[in-house]
Amino acid sequence: MKLIVGLGNPGSRYDDTRHNVGFRVIDSLGAVHRIGLQSHLPTAVYGEGMIAAQAVVLASPRTYMNASGQAVVDLCAHFSIPPNDLIVAHDDLDLPLGRVKLKMKGGDAGHYGVRSIIAHLGTGDFPRIRVGIGRPANREEIVTYVLSPFTPDELPLLHDAVRHAVEKIENVLRSA
């Protein structure tokens, strides 16, 4: 069984923000494969199903981004899933809006949600689907930027990126 987690912040206040791209990826993956996130743990919502002949759990943490590791550890423990059967989808400031990259393992690259997961699991040996959200011109504006919604002009790029992220996850599952 594979655990696929999308990172974001809980609550309607954050629904359309750049930081919640991981949630969008999970929602889209669930819609394509008819896997609803209707089950709950204290730290996450999840759904179970099949993708590319693999049993999967799709999940969105109900913790804030910087505490994502607790939700991932809880999910791994609940389903007896080892870290190498985890895939994480998250926003990435270092990629232009619309660009998607697969990173098979490594460090957190400055992403606090990924940092929390690595700290809780004790390893960075899990694939990540990095979805580019671009970067503000002024470094001091990063928090405001990641918590801001996409503009109407950016939405087509966002939709393409989410679709591409779903395809990357499906490819990882096919090759597993």
C-alpha positions as CSV (number, residue, x, y, z in Angstrom):
1,M,0.0,0.0,0.0
2,K,1.2,3.5,-0.9
3,L,0.4,6.7,1.1
4,I,0.0,9.8,-1.0
5,V,-0.1,13.0,1.1
6,G,-0.8,16.5,-0.2
7,L,0.4,19.4,2.0
8,G,-1.5,22.5,2.9
9,N,-3.2,24.3,5.8
10,P,-6.6,23.3,7.1
11,G,-9.6,25.6,7.1
12,S,-11.6,27.5,4.4
13,R,-9.4,30.6,5.0
14,Y,-6.6,28.8,3.2
15,D,-8.5,26.9,0.5
16,D,-7.4,28.8,-2.5
17,T,-3.9,29.8,-1.3
18,R,-0.6,28.9,-3.0
19,H,0.4,26.9,0.0
20,N,-2.5,24.5,-0.4
21,V,-1.4,23.2,-3.9
22,G,-0.8,19.8,-2.3
23,F,-4.4,19.6,-1.2
24,R,-5.5,20.5,-4.8
25,V,-3.3,17.6,-6.1
26,I,-4.9,15.1,-3.7
27,D,-8.4,16.4,-4.5
28,S,-7.8,16.0,-8.2
29,L,-6.2,12.6,-7.9
30,G,-9.1,11.5,-5.8
31,A,-11.6,12.9,-8.3
32,V,-9.9,11.1,-11.3
33,H,-9.8,7.8,-9.5
34,R,-13.0,8.1,-7.5
35,I,-11.4,8.1,-4.1
36,G,-13.1,10.4,-1.6
37,L,-11.4,11.7,1.5
38,Q,-14.2,10.8,3.9
39,S,-12.4,9.0,6.7
40,H,-10.7,10.7,9.6
41,L,-7.9,10.5,12.0
42,P,-7.3,13.3,14.5
43,T,-4.6,14.7,12.3
44,A,-5.8,13.9,8.8
45,V,-8.6,13.1,6.4
46,Y,-8.1,10.2,4.0
47,G,-9.6,7.8,1.5
48,E,-8.6,4.4,0.3
49,G,-8.6,3.0,-3.3
50,M,-6.7,1.7,-6.2
51,I,-4.5,3.6,-8.7
52,A,-2.3,1.9,-11.3
53,A,-3.0,-1.5,-9.8
54,Q,-1.7,-0.2,-6.4
55,A,-3.6,0.0,-3.2
56,V,-3.4,3.6,-2.0
57,V,-4.3,6.0,0.8
58,L,-4.8,9.6,-0.3
59,A,-4.6,12.0,2.6
60,S,-4.6,15.7,3.5
61,P,-3.3,16.6,7.0
62,R,-5.5,18.6,9.3
63,T,-2.4,20.0,11.0
64,Y,-0.9,23.3,9.8
65,M,1.9,23.0,7.2
66,N,4.8,23.3,9.7
67,A,3.4,20.3,11.7
68,S,2.7,18.0,8.7
69,G,5.1,15.4,10.0
70,Q,2.8,14.5,12.9
71,A,-0.1,13.7,10.4
72,V,2.2,11.7,8.2
73,V,3.6,9.7,11.1
74,D,0.0,9.0,12.3
75,L,-1.0,7.9,8.9
76,C,2.0,5.7,8.4
77,A,1.4,4.1,11.8
78,H,-2.3,3.6,11.3
79,F,-1.8,1.8,8.0
80,S,1.6,0.2,8.7
81,I,3.2,2.0,5.8
82,P,6.9,2.5,5.7
83,P,8.4,5.9,4.7
84,N,9.6,4.5,1.4
85,D,6.0,3.9,0.4
86,L,5.1,7.6,0.9
87,I,4.6,10.2,-1.8
88,V,4.3,13.9,-0.8
89,A,2.8,16.6,-3.1
90,H,3.6,20.2,-2.1
91,D,4.1,23.7,-3.3
92,D,7.5,24.9,-4.3
93,L,8.7,28.5,-4.3
94,D,11.9,27.6,-6.3
95,L,9.9,26.5,-9.4
96,P,8.0,28.9,-11.6
97,L,4.2,28.7,-11.5
98,G,3.1,25.7,-13.5
99,R,6.3,23.7,-13.4
100,V,6.2,20.3,-11.7
101,K,9.2,18.2,-10.7
102,L,9.6,14.8,-9.2
103,K,12.3,14.5,-6.5
104,M,12.9,11.0,-5.4
105,K,14.5,11.7,-2.0
106,G,16.7,14.2,-0.2
107,G,16.4,17.3,2.0
108,D,13.6,19.7,2.6
109,A,14.9,22.5,0.3
110,G,13.6,25.0,2.8
111,H,10.0,23.8,2.8
112,Y,8.8,23.6,6.4
113,G,6.1,21.0,5.8
114,V,8.7,18.6,4.2
115,R,11.1,19.5,7.0
116,S,8.5,18.4,9.5
117,I,7.9,15.2,7.7
118,I,11.6,14.4,7.5
119,A,12.1,15.2,11.2
120,H,9.2,13.0,12.3
121,L,10.1,10.1,10.0
122,G,13.8,10.3,10.5
123,T,14.4,10.0,6.8
124,G,14.1,12.0,3.6
125,D,13.9,8.8,1.5
126,F,10.5,9.3,-0.1
127,P,9.4,10.9,-3.4
128,R,8.0,14.4,-3.6
129,I,6.0,16.0,-6.3
130,R,7.1,19.6,-6.3
131,V,4.5,22.0,-7.8
132,G,5.8,25.4,-8.7
133,I,4.1,28.5,-7.3
134,G,6.8,31.0,-8.2
135,R,8.5,33.4,-5.8
136,P,7.7,37.0,-4.8
137,A,10.3,39.6,-5.8
138,N,10.8,40.6,-2.2
139,R,12.0,37.9,0.2
140,E,10.3,39.5,3.1
141,E,6.9,38.9,1.4
142,I,7.2,35.1,1.2
143,V,4.7,34.4,4.0
144,T,2.1,36.8,2.6
145,Y,2.7,35.3,-0.9
146,V,2.3,31.6,0.0
147,L,-0.9,32.5,1.9
148,S,-2.4,34.5,-1.0
149,P,-4.8,33.2,-3.6
150,F,-3.9,32.6,-7.2
151,T,-4.9,35.4,-9.6
152,P,-7.4,34.7,-12.3
153,D,-4.6,34.9,-14.9
154,E,-2.6,32.3,-13.0
155,L,-5.4,29.7,-12.7
156,P,-4.9,28.1,-16.2
157,L,-1.2,27.4,-15.3
158,L,-2.3,26.1,-11.9
159,H,-4.8,23.7,-13.4
160,D,-2.2,22.4,-15.9
161,A,0.3,22.0,-13.0
162,V,-2.2,20.0,-10.9
163,R,-3.0,17.8,-13.9
164,H,0.7,17.2,-14.5
165,A,1.3,16.4,-10.8
166,V,-1.5,13.8,-10.9
167,E,0.2,12.2,-14.0
168,K,3.6,12.2,-12.2
169,I,2.0,10.4,-9.2
170,E,0.4,7.9,-11.5
171,N,3.7,7.3,-13.2
172,V,5.5,6.7,-9.8
173,L,2.8,4.2,-8.9
174,R,3.1,2.4,-12.2
175,S,6.9,2.0,-11.8
176,A,6.6,0.8,-8.2
